[in-house]
């Protein structure tokens, strides 16, 4: 068992996924199997700053050729088997994802094993992937929402590779030998677990997967503790400058709560009443004043690090002078607003109706993984209803006092830096402002 304990001021959060564990849900409706091989610890966290991007590039290279089969031949063979097979990476994990007709599962698994054993990472394919990666970075820089989202991550991860769209220098630095070595570390991660939805019984799936465990070495990558988000005191603004933006866009975030904090139910209802499309922010800023297309609150879910509470809007450039200070005031004063309180009183029944979403097989599968990785308990319907019913005006206000902190906010903007700086200085002269070029997101 791989266990990483991270001590928090409130509680201990663990990652306790066992090697070879199969997370399974049966679906008899269709003769299909969706299976993921998750190399836990083989993700982006294993990159260095010098070779930023190698995890994603390695994933894109896995099914691009072996000594016996070209990329085209592999693709055609999987297609004939009715299979969709790909590799993907997250911060912590490297996953091989398989979806196929169940009758062909044995053949698909055999071919996947062959590819993983014999993959050759052809140089010509690596050159193609490099060009694609560079082109995708350039395209992302032309998308304001992508720049804003990446800019927020860049700030929260203090400019490291985890927050960037990509790294041009990192892509150029990666060699075929680097990819070979990275994939070797992936294949031998300390923990490999599986997620599966299939019409086959769990025992039969486990039997088909057992050869992967028996023949596997575990001398490769080991899961690292997740890097926490940056913390600050006071308001700090980062503006990704765009002189010709028709709309300003911003994400403001503050520290949230841990994954299994009991206050998460109150927080979810409060943020929904404040920031959903039926919420107070949208109603005041969009419906009543027409200053923006969207205005909402959201929760960046916690993992082994604290989550964050966030706020987003996209005012027209001419409206920012009114919307930005208005939104700041709403975030500060909403607990006592009668309109917010009315919306909050309606959230209990709304959230109880949403329990049906938790019956989705993919949701149930991910819930089992999150239970073992982050300690989030799985509640049956009765327990869920009781917990939602326990949220009321008193408990919500207590949570707001303890958690919401508009005085300590990381504020990320996309738009004209001169104009936004002027608005911020008039709103709060103590705000520290940093102007940035969007190219830092791909350096």
TIKOLPA-473062 format. One record per residue (C-alpha): residue in three letters; x, y, z. Coordinates in steps of 0.02 Angstrom, whole numbers, plus 32768, in hexadecimal, padded with zeros to 4 digits. Layout:
% TIKOLPA-473062
+------+------+------+------+
| code |    X |    Y |    Z |
+------+------+------+------+
|  ALA |    X |    Y |    Z |
...
+------+------+------+------+
//
This chain:
% TIKOLPA-473062
+------+------+------+------+
| code |    X |    Y |    Z |
+------+------+------+------+
|  UNK | 8000 | 8000 | 8000 |
|  UNK | 803F | 80AD | 7FD2 |
|  UNK | 801B | 812A | 805A |
|  UNK | 8048 | 81E1 | 805C |
|  UNK | 800E | 8242 | 80F3 |
|  UNK | 8009 | 82FF | 80ED |
|  UNK | 7FEA | 8352 | 8194 |
|  UNK | 7F6E | 83E1 | 8191 |
|  UNK | 7F3D | 8456 | 821C |
|  UNK | 7E91 | 8406 | 821B |
|  UNK | 7EAC | 8351 | 81EB |
|  UNK | 7F18 | 82D0 | 8193 |
|  UNK | 7EF6 | 82AB | 80DD |
|  UNK | 7F35 | 8209 | 8091 |
|  UNK | 7F54 | 81B7 | 7FEA |
|  UNK | 7F3D | 80FE | 8008 |
|  UNK | 7F20 | 80AA | 7F60 |
|  UNK | 7F60 | 7FF8 | 7F5D |
|  UNK | 7FC8 | 7FB3 | 7ECE |
|  UNK | 7F5D | 7F48 | 7E5D |
|  UNK | 7EB8 | 7F86 | 7EA4 |
|  UNK | 7E24 | 7F7D | 7E2D |
|  UNK | 7D9C | 8001 | 7E3C |
|  UNK | 7D06 | 7FB5 | 7DE4 |
|  UNK | 7C52 | 7FD6 | 7DB3 |
|  UNK | 7BE8 | 7F5D | 7D4E |
|  UNK | 7B7D | 7F9A | 7CBD |
|  UNK | 7B14 | 7F13 | 7C6A |
|  UNK | 7AC0 | 7F8B | 7BF1 |
|  UNK | 7B44 | 7F7D | 7B69 |
|  UNK | 7BCB | 7EFC | 7B40 |
|  UNK | 7C57 | 7F7A | 7B58 |
|  UNK | 7CEA | 7F8C | 7BCD |
|  UNK | 7D3B | 8031 | 7BFF |
|  UNK | 7DDE | 8013 | 7C59 |
|  UNK | 7E69 | 8085 | 7C97 |
|  UNK | 7F16 | 804F | 7CD0 |
|  UNK | 7F4C | 80D9 | 7D48 |
|  UNK | 8006 | 80E5 | 7D6C |
|  UNK | 7FF7 | 8144 | 7E0F |
|  UNK | 8086 | 81BE | 7E23 |
|  UNK | 80B9 | 81BB | 7D6C |
|  UNK | 8072 | 8264 | 7D3D |
|  UNK | 80AC | 8316 | 7D22 |
|  UNK | 80F1 | 831F | 7DD4 |
|  UNK | 8183 | 82B4 | 7D98 |
|  UNK | 81BC | 8333 | 7D18 |
|  UNK | 824C | 83AA | 7D34 |
|  UNK | 8244 | 8462 | 7D06 |
|  UNK | 82C4 | 8441 | 7C7E |
|  UNK | 8259 | 83BA | 7C2E |
|  UNK | 81AD | 8405 | 7C4F |
|  UNK | 812F | 83B1 | 7BDC |
|  UNK | 8183 | 8308 | 7BD1 |
|  UNK | 80F2 | 82AE | 7C2B |
|  UNK | 8071 | 82E9 | 7BAD |
|  UNK | 80E6 | 82C8 | 7B1B |
|  UNK | 810A | 8219 | 7B59 |
|  UNK | 804F | 81F6 | 7B65 |
|  UNK | 8036 | 8230 | 7AB2 |
|  UNK | 80C5 | 81C2 | 7A78 |
|  UNK | 8093 | 811C | 7AC6 |
|  UNK | 8025 | 80E0 | 7A37 |
|  UNK | 808D | 8128 | 79A9 |
|  UNK | 80F0 | 808E | 797C |
|  UNK | 814E | 7FF0 | 79AA |
|  UNK | 81D4 | 7F94 | 7945 |
|  UNK | 8149 | 7F27 | 78FF |
|  UNK | 80BD | 7FA7 | 78E5 |
|  UNK | 80B4 | 805A | 78AB |
|  UNK | 803E | 80DB | 78F5 |
|  UNK | 7FC7 | 80C0 | 7862 |
|  UNK | 7FC9 | 8002 | 7878 |
|  UNK | 7FA9 | 8010 | 7933 |
|  UNK | 7F19 | 8088 | 7917 |
|  UNK | 7ECC | 8019 | 7893 |
|  UNK | 7EDB | 7F7C | 78FF |
|  UNK | 7E87 | 7FCF | 7994 |
|  UNK | 7DFF | 8011 | 7922 |
|  UNK | 7DDC | 7F63 | 78DE |
|  UNK | 7DCB | 7F26 | 7991 |
|  UNK | 7D4D | 7FB0 | 79B6 |
|  UNK | 7DC5 | 7FFC | 7A32 |
|  UNK | 7DF2 | 80AE | 7A61 |
|  UNK | 7E9A | 80AF | 7ABA |
|  UNK | 7EFF | 8144 | 7AF5 |
|  UNK | 7F76 | 8180 | 7B7B |
|  UNK | 7F5E | 821B | 7BE6 |
|  UNK | 7FB2 | 8272 | 7C77 |
|  UNK | 7F7C | 82D7 | 7D0E |
|  UNK | 7FE2 | 832A | 7D95 |
|  UNK | 7FF7 | 8286 | 7DF3 |
|  UNK | 7FCF | 81FA | 7D78 |
|  UNK | 7FF4 | 81AD | 7CCF |
|  UNK | 7F5F | 814C | 7C8C |
|  UNK | 7F41 | 80D2 | 7BFD |
|  UNK | 7E88 | 80DE | 7BD0 |
|  UNK | 7E2F | 8053 | 7B72 |
|  UNK | 7D7D | 8049 | 7B32 |
|  UNK | 7D4B | 7FB4 | 7AC8 |
|  UNK | 7CCC | 7F2D | 7AA2 |
|  UNK | 7CD8 | 7EB3 | 7B33 |
|  UNK | 7CE8 | 7E1E | 7ABD |
|  UNK | 7D8C | 7E69 | 7A7F |
|  UNK | 7DD2 | 7E99 | 7B29 |
|  UNK | 7E52 | 7E0C | 7B30 |
|  UNK | 7E99 | 7E3A | 7A86 |
|  UNK | 7E9D | 7EF4 | 7AB0 |
|  UNK | 7EF3 | 7ED7 | 7B57 |
|  UNK | 7F73 | 7E65 | 7B03 |
|  UNK | 7F9A | 7EEA | 7A82 |
|  UNK | 7FA6 | 7F73 | 7B06 |
|  UNK | 8021 | 7F08 | 7B69 |
|  UNK | 8087 | 7EEA | 7ACB |
|  UNK | 808D | 7FA3 | 7AA4 |
|  UNK | 80C0 | 7FD1 | 7B56 |
|  UNK | 814B | 7F4F | 7B51 |
|  UNK | 818C | 7F74 | 7AA2 |
|  UNK | 8163 | 802C | 7A87 |
|  UNK | 81F2 | 8079 | 7A22 |
|  UNK | 81CB | 8133 | 7A29 |
|  UNK | 8202 | 8154 | 7975 |
|  UNK | 8264 | 81F5 | 795E |
|  UNK | 81FA | 822D | 78CB |
|  UNK | 815D | 821C | 7937 |
|  UNK | 81AF | 827D | 79C4 |
|  UNK | 81D7 | 8309 | 794A |
|  UNK | 811F | 830E | 7917 |
|  UNK | 80E4 | 8311 | 79CD |
|  UNK | 815C | 839F | 79F5 |
|  UNK | 8117 | 8408 | 7966 |
|  UNK | 8065 | 83E3 | 799D |
|  UNK | 808D | 8415 | 7A50 |
|  UNK | 80D9 | 84BA | 7A1A |
|  UNK | 8047 | 84DF | 79A6 |
|  UNK | 7FCB | 84BA | 7A31 |
|  UNK | 8025 | 8533 | 7AA4 |
|  UNK | 801B | 85BC | 7A22 |
|  UNK | 7F62 | 8599 | 7A05 |
|  UNK | 7F3F | 859C | 7AC1 |
|  UNK | 7F8C | 8648 | 7AD0 |
|  UNK | 7F08 | 868A | 7A58 |
|  UNK | 7E7A | 864A | 7AC8 |
|  UNK | 7E54 | 86C8 | 7B54 |
|  UNK | 7DFD | 8647 | 7BC2 |
|  UNK | 7E8F | 85CF | 7BB1 |
|  UNK | 7F0A | 8658 | 7BDC |
|  UNK | 7EA3 | 868B | 7C74 |
|  UNK | 7E91 | 85D9 | 7CB3 |
|  UNK | 7F49 | 85B2 | 7C9A |
|  UNK | 7F78 | 865B | 7CE4 |
|  UNK | 7F19 | 8630 | 7D82 |
|  UNK | 7F73 | 8589 | 7D8F |
|  UNK | 8019 | 85DD | 7D69 |
|  UNK | 8002 | 8656 | 7DF9 |
|  UNK | 7FC4 | 85D3 | 7E74 |
|  UNK | 8057 | 8561 | 7E4B |
|  UNK | 80D0 | 85F4 | 7E52 |
|  UNK | 810B | 85E9 | 7D9F |
|  UNK | 813D | 8531 | 7D9D |
|  UNK | 811B | 84B7 | 7D0F |
|  UNK | 8079 | 847C | 7D64 |
|  UNK | 8025 | 8521 | 7D3E |
|  UNK | 805D | 853E | 7C8C |
|  UNK | 8006 | 851C | 7BE8 |
|  UNK | 80AA | 84CD | 7BB6 |
|  UNK | 8163 | 84F1 | 7BA5 |
|  UNK | 81B1 | 8515 | 7AFC |
|  UNK | 8260 | 84FC | 7B42 |
|  UNK | 822A | 845C | 7B99 |
|  UNK | 81E2 | 8414 | 7AF8 |
|  UNK | 8280 | 843E | 7A97 |
|  UNK | 82EC | 83EE | 7B1E |
|  UNK | 8295 | 8344 | 7B1F |
|  UNK | 82F2 | 82BA | 7AC3 |
|  UNK | 82BA | 820D | 7A94 |
|  UNK | 8328 | 81C8 | 7B20 |
|  UNK | 82CE | 8237 | 7B9D |
|  UNK | 8226 | 81F3 | 7B65 |
|  UNK | 8265 | 813F | 7B70 |
|  UNK | 82A4 | 815B | 7C21 |
|  UNK | 8206 | 81B5 | 7C58 |
|  UNK | 8196 | 8129 | 7C19 |
|  UNK | 8202 | 80A8 | 7C71 |
|  UNK | 81E3 | 8106 | 7D14 |
|  UNK | 8128 | 8108 | 7CEE |
|  UNK | 811C | 804D | 7CCB |
|  UNK | 8171 | 8027 | 7D70 |
|  UNK | 8113 | 80A0 | 7DDF |
|  UNK | 80FF | 8064 | 7E92 |
|  UNK | 8042 | 805C | 7E7D |
|  UNK | 7FDA | 8027 | 7DE6 |
|  UNK | 7F1F | 8024 | 7E01 |
|  UNK | 7E8C | 8008 | 7D8C |
|  UNK | 7DE1 | 8053 | 7D70 |
|  UNK | 7D61 | 7FF2 | 7D0C |
|  UNK | 7CAC | 7FF6 | 7CD3 |
|  UNK | 7C7B | 7F55 | 7C7A |
|  UNK | 7BF1 | 7ED9 | 7C5E |
|  UNK | 7C69 | 7E51 | 7C98 |
|  UNK | 7C6E | 7E20 | 7D51 |
|  UNK | 7CF5 | 7E71 | 7DBA |
|  UNK | 7D4B | 7DCA | 7DD8 |
|  UNK | 7D5E | 7DAE | 7D1D |
|  UNK | 7DA8 | 7E5B | 7D02 |
|  UNK | 7E22 | 7E3F | 7D92 |
|  UNK | 7E57 | 7D9A | 7D45 |
|  UNK | 7E7B | 7DED | 7C9E |
|  UNK | 7EE4 | 7E74 | 7CF3 |
|  UNK | 7F47 | 7E02 | 7D68 |
|  UNK | 7FD5 | 7DE3 | 7CEA |
|  UNK | 7FFA | 7E9E | 7CEA |
|  UNK | 801B | 7E9A | 7DA5 |
|  UNK | 807B | 7DF6 | 7DA8 |
|  UNK | 80F9 | 7E2D | 7D25 |
|  UNK | 8112 | 7EDE | 7D64 |
|  UNK | 81A8 | 7F2B | 7DBA |
|  UNK | 818A | 7FBB | 7E33 |
|  UNK | 8232 | 8011 | 7E30 |
|  UNK | 81F8 | 80AB | 7DD2 |
|  UNK | 819F | 814C | 7E02 |
|  UNK | 815A | 8161 | 7EB1 |
|  UNK | 80CA | 81D8 | 7ED4 |
|  UNK | 8105 | 8280 | 7F16 |
|  UNK | 80A6 | 82F4 | 7F8B |
|  UNK | 8040 | 8372 | 7F2A |
|  UNK | 8084 | 8422 | 7F25 |
|  UNK | 8010 | 8495 | 7F88 |
|  UNK | 7FC7 | 8533 | 7F3D |
|  UNK | 801B | 85D6 | 7F69 |
|  UNK | 7FD8 | 8632 | 7FFF |
|  UNK | 7FDA | 86ED | 801D |
|  UNK | 7FA2 | 8773 | 8093 |
|  UNK | 7F3E | 8801 | 8048 |
|  UNK | 7F04 | 8819 | 7F95 |
|  UNK | 7F7C | 87FB | 7F07 |
|  UNK | 7F50 | 8815 | 7E50 |
|  UNK | 7FA5 | 87CB | 7DB6 |
|  UNK | 7F74 | 8814 | 7D0E |
|  UNK | 7F99 | 87B7 | 7C6C |
|  UNK | 7F9F | 884C | 7BF9 |
|  UNK | 7F34 | 8855 | 7B5B |
|  UNK | 7F1D | 8903 | 7B12 |
|  UNK | 7E97 | 88D4 | 7A94 |
|  UNK | 7E28 | 8862 | 7AFE |
|  UNK | 7D6F | 8884 | 7AE1 |
|  UNK | 7D45 | 8837 | 7B89 |
|  UNK | 7DA8 | 8835 | 7C29 |
|  UNK | 7DAC | 878E | 7C82 |
|  UNK | 7DDF | 8763 | 7D32 |
|  UNK | 7DEC | 86D8 | 7DB0 |
|  UNK | 7DFC | 8704 | 7E68 |
|  UNK | 7E22 | 8678 | 7EE3 |
|  UNK | 7E3C | 8662 | 7F9D |
|  UNK | 7E6C | 85CF | 800A |
|  UNK | 7DE4 | 854C | 801A |
|  UNK | 7DD4 | 84B0 | 8083 |
|  UNK | 7E1A | 8400 | 8083 |
|  UNK | 7DC8 | 8371 | 8024 |
|  UNK | 7D6F | 831E | 80B5 |
|  UNK | 7D48 | 83B9 | 811D |
|  UNK | 7C98 | 83A6 | 8164 |
|  UNK | 7C73 | 845B | 8134 |
|  UNK | 7C78 | 842B | 807C |
|  UNK | 7BBB | 8415 | 8076 |
|  UNK | 7B9D | 84C5 | 80B7 |
|  UNK | 7C21 | 8507 | 803F |
|  UNK | 7BD2 | 84B2 | 7FA9 |
|  UNK | 7B25 | 84F9 | 7FCE |
|  UNK | 7B69 | 85A6 | 7FF2 |
|  UNK | 7BD0 | 85AE | 7F53 |
|  UNK | 7B3C | 856E | 7EEF |
|  UNK | 7ACA | 85F5 | 7F37 |
|  UNK | 7B4E | 8678 | 7F1A |
|  UNK | 7B9A | 8644 | 7E77 |
|  UNK | 7B30 | 85CF | 7E0C |
|  UNK | 7ACC | 860B | 7D76 |
|  UNK | 7A3B | 861D | 7DF0 |
|  UNK | 7AAC | 8671 | 7E6F |
|  UNK | 7AC0 | 871F | 7EB4 |
|  UNK | 7B59 | 8754 | 7E4F |
|  UNK | 7B0D | 8728 | 7DA8 |
|  UNK | 7A67 | 8777 | 7DD8 |
|  UNK | 7AB2 | 881E | 7E0D |
|  UNK | 7B43 | 8832 | 7D93 |
|  UNK | 7AF8 | 87E4 | 7CF7 |
|  UNK | 7A3B | 87E5 | 7D04 |
|  UNK | 7A20 | 888B | 7D5D |
|  UNK | 7AB4 | 88F1 | 7D1C |
|  UNK | 7AE8 | 889B | 7C7A |
|  UNK | 7BA0 | 88B9 | 7C9A |
|  UNK | 7BDD | 880C | 7C67 |
|  UNK | 7BB1 | 8768 | 7C13 |
|  UNK | 7BDC | 86FD | 7CAA |
|  UNK | 7BFA | 8715 | 7D63 |
|  UNK | 7C06 | 8682 | 7DD8 |
|  UNK | 7C5B | 8632 | 7E6C |
|  UNK | 7CAB | 8587 | 7E6A |
|  UNK | 7D0F | 850D | 7ED2 |
|  UNK | 7DBA | 84CB | 7E9F |
|  UNK | 7DAA | 8421 | 7EEF |
|  UNK | 7E2A | 83EC | 7F70 |
|  UNK | 7E9B | 8356 | 7F57 |
|  UNK | 7F26 | 8338 | 7FD4 |
|  UNK | 7F38 | 83F5 | 7FD4 |
|  UNK | 7EB4 | 8473 | 8005 |
|  UNK | 7E38 | 84A5 | 7F81 |
|  UNK | 7E0D | 8558 | 7F58 |
|  UNK | 7D71 | 85C2 | 7F4A |
|  UNK | 7D6C | 8624 | 7EA8 |
|  UNK | 7D0C | 86AD | 7E4F |
|  UNK | 7D05 | 86CF | 7D94 |
|  UNK | 7CC0 | 8755 | 7D23 |
|  UNK | 7CD9 | 8798 | 7C72 |
|  UNK | 7C9D | 884D | 7C6D |
|  UNK | 7CA1 | 88B4 | 7BCF |
|  UNK | 7D38 | 8927 | 7BD4 |
|  UNK | 7CC7 | 89BD | 7BEA |
|  UNK | 7C6D | 896B | 7C7D |
|  UNK | 7D03 | 8932 | 7CE4 |
|  UNK | 7D0E | 89D5 | 7D43 |
|  UNK | 7C62 | 89B2 | 7D8A |
|  UNK | 7C63 | 88F5 | 7D95 |
|  UNK | 7D0C | 88D7 | 7DEA |
|  UNK | 7CEA | 8940 | 7E87 |
|  UNK | 7C35 | 8905 | 7E8A |
|  UNK | 7C68 | 884F | 7E88 |
|  UNK | 7CE9 | 886D | 7F11 |
|  UNK | 7C62 | 88BD | 7F7C |
|  UNK | 7BE7 | 882F | 7F5C |
|  UNK | 7C6A | 87AE | 7F8F |
|  UNK | 7C89 | 8810 | 802F |
|  UNK | 7BD4 | 8835 | 805E |
|  UNK | 7B6F | 87A2 | 801A |
|  UNK | 7B53 | 8745 | 80C1 |
|  UNK | 7AD9 | 87CB | 80FC |
|  UNK | 7A84 | 87E6 | 8054 |
|  UNK | 79CC | 87B6 | 8056 |
|  UNK | 79D1 | 877B | 7FA2 |
|  UNK | 7A61 | 8705 | 7FC8 |
|  UNK | 7A09 | 86C1 | 8061 |
|  UNK | 796D | 869D | 7FFB |
|  UNK | 79D2 | 8640 | 7F78 |
|  UNK | 7A2E | 85DE | 7FFF |
|  UNK | 7989 | 85A6 | 804C |
|  UNK | 795D | 8552 | 7FA6 |
|  UNK | 7A01 | 84F3 | 7F95 |
|  UNK | 79D9 | 8460 | 8008 |
|  UNK | 7950 | 8418 | 7F99 |
|  UNK | 79B7 | 843C | 7EFD |
|  UNK | 7A4E | 83DD | 7F3F |
|  UNK | 79E4 | 834B | 7F7A |
|  UNK | 799F | 833B | 7EC9 |
|  UNK | 7A51 | 8335 | 7E89 |
|  UNK | 7A75 | 8292 | 7EE5 |
|  UNK | 7A3E | 8238 | 7E47 |
|  UNK | 7ADE | 8271 | 7DF3 |
|  UNK | 7B40 | 820B | 7E73 |
|  UNK | 7AF1 | 816C | 7E2F |
|  UNK | 7B4C | 8181 | 7D89 |
|  UNK | 7BCA | 80F3 | 7D77 |
|  UNK | 7C5B | 8165 | 7D4C |
|  UNK | 7C34 | 81D1 | 7DE2 |
|  UNK | 7C2C | 8139 | 7E54 |
|  UNK | 7CD3 | 80FC | 7E10 |
|  UNK | 7D29 | 81A2 | 7E2D |
|  UNK | 7CDB | 81AD | 7EDB |
|  UNK | 7D2E | 810A | 7F0C |
|  UNK | 7DD7 | 814A | 7ED0 |
|  UNK | 7DBF | 81F0 | 7F2B |
|  UNK | 7D92 | 8194 | 7FCA |
|  UNK | 7E38 | 8138 | 7FC9 |
|  UNK | 7EA3 | 81C8 | 7F8A |
|  UNK | 7E5A | 825B | 7FEA |
|  UNK | 7DF0 | 820F | 8074 |
|  UNK | 7D4A | 824E | 802F |
|  UNK | 7CC2 | 81DC | 8076 |
|  UNK | 7C3D | 8192 | 8004 |
|  UNK | 7B90 | 81B6 | 8047 |
|  UNK | 7AF3 | 8153 | 8024 |
|  UNK | 7A55 | 81B3 | 7FFA |
|  UNK | 7A13 | 81BB | 80AC |
|  UNK | 7AB9 | 81F9 | 80F1 |
|  UNK | 7AC9 | 8278 | 8064 |
|  UNK | 7A1B | 82BB | 8082 |
|  UNK | 7A3D | 82CC | 813D |
|  UNK | 7ADD | 832C | 811C |
|  UNK | 7A88 | 83A2 | 80A1 |
|  UNK | 79F6 | 83BB | 8119 |
|  UNK | 7A73 | 83EC | 81A0 |
|  UNK | 7AA6 | 8486 | 813D |
|  UNK | 7A44 | 851E | 8175 |
|  UNK | 7A5C | 85D9 | 8185 |
|  UNK | 7AB8 | 85C7 | 822A |
|  UNK | 7B34 | 8542 | 81F0 |
|  UNK | 7B4F | 859C | 814A |
|  UNK | 7B77 | 8641 | 81A0 |
|  UNK | 7BEF | 85EA | 8216 |
|  UNK | 7C4A | 859A | 8182 |
|  UNK | 7C50 | 8641 | 8126 |
|  UNK | 7C9F | 8696 | 81BD |
|  UNK | 7D21 | 860B | 81CC |
|  UNK | 7D4B | 85F1 | 8114 |
|  UNK | 7D22 | 8687 | 80A6 |
|  UNK | 7DAF | 8706 | 80A4 |
|  UNK | 7D98 | 8790 | 8022 |
|  UNK | 7E27 | 87F3 | 806F |
|  UNK | 7EA5 | 876D | 803A |
|  UNK | 7E87 | 874F | 7F82 |
|  UNK | 7EF2 | 871D | 7EEC |
|  UNK | 7EAB | 8780 | 7E5A |
|  UNK | 7ED8 | 874E | 7DA7 |
|  UNK | 7EA0 | 87BA | 7D14 |
|  UNK | 7EA7 | 87B4 | 7C57 |
|  UNK | 7E91 | 885D | 7C02 |
|  UNK | 7EDD | 8909 | 7BED |
|  UNK | 7F5A | 891B | 7C7B |
|  UNK | 7F58 | 89D9 | 7C84 |
|  UNK | 7E9C | 89E3 | 7C92 |
|  UNK | 7E8A | 8952 | 7D0E |
|  UNK | 7F18 | 8996 | 7D79 |
|  UNK | 7EBF | 8A3D | 7D85 |
|  UNK | 7E1D | 89E9 | 7DBC |
|  UNK | 7E76 | 8981 | 7E40 |
|  UNK | 7ED6 | 8A14 | 7E88 |
|  UNK | 7E35 | 8A78 | 7E9D |
|  UNK | 7DDE | 89E2 | 7EEB |
|  UNK | 7E69 | 89B4 | 7F66 |
|  UNK | 7F10 | 8A10 | 7F66 |
|  UNK | 7F61 | 8984 | 7FCE |
|  UNK | 7F4D | 8901 | 7F44 |
|  UNK | 7FF5 | 88C7 | 7F02 |
|  UNK | 7FEF | 88C4 | 7E43 |
|  UNK | 805F | 8862 | 7DCC |
|  UNK | 804F | 8874 | 7D10 |
|  UNK | 8081 | 87DB | 7CAB |
|  UNK | 8092 | 87A9 | 7BF4 |
|  UNK | 8030 | 870F | 7BC0 |
|  UNK | 80CE | 86C6 | 7B72 |
|  UNK | 810B | 8698 | 7C21 |
|  UNK | 808B | 860C | 7C1A |
|  UNK | 80EF | 85B3 | 7B91 |
|  UNK | 81A3 | 85E1 | 7BBC |
+------+------+------+------+
//
